[in-house]
């Protein structure tokens, strides 16, 4: 039995680096191209497993080359797959990375994972209910995420919602979440509060708690780090200096995977945020998403240093 169960999407990342994005109708020359495993849920599962967690990943794939890539990536990281492989295509993502900054823009086509529904979730109810920590995002259909959070809460799991990509949530969904982990854009979408600095992040955290989040809002703030906000304690954890930033694409997923692993090990939530920040700080020094996730020895060394 896995301590951590993650529901989400795998996509094959097609990553293009260039000086800028092309305008509509324009063709430009790129600096480089890479193909690799991605998808927020899958990235988080890889991050959690490499950080030392026992992880099961629940999803759907196609019977195609990209699906084979997913299975190989999970095997290498030590993730246990709980997947259905059907006739649809495995998802893919277009990722543009700005050469000078490492910032990114992404388009996702979820493919077979778009067929994840409440019936599919019920087929994996036992694993979800038995988890210590359950994590999901919003790349798969909303009703599936909602159903899985309910099952996890009923089973006594600590529940984490990474509300990405930003979307309107059904009534009562935040009340099923012990922790919610938005970035600035997602926090604004959920609360209507523009998150431009730490003070506005705290106001957004208050709004998320008022909307029902059970334990804490944890806002990821890019190069400012992460804000842990539970109504009594508001703690900004800055990023760690792990080297020059190469690519930020998988940073949020690295944070969530590390955070989930730390919570599953029984760490205090504020220490779990520190662990997640260290995980993300290493990931941004490397290209790619899943391939950039650090192993436990690297995280421990950064925290100790």
QUIVEN-V899501 format. One record per helix or strand. SS is the DSSP state (a for helix, b for strand). FROM is the first residue (numbers start at 1). LEN is the number of residues. If there is no record, write none. Layout:
SS | FROM | LEN
SS | FROM | LEN
This chain:
b | 4 | 4
b | 11 | 8
b | 32 | 7
a | 40 | 11
b | 55 | 8
a | 65 | 13
b | 80 | 7
b | 90 | 9
b | 104 | 8
a | 112 | 4
a | 118 | 6
a | 125 | 6
b | 133 | 4
a | 142 | 14
b | 158 | 4
a | 174 | 3
b | 179 | 2
b | 183 | 1
a | 184 | 8
a | 198 | 13
b | 216 | 5
a | 222 | 3
b | 226 | 4
b | 234 | 4
a | 251 | 14
a | 269 | 15
a | 290 | 3
a | 296 | 9
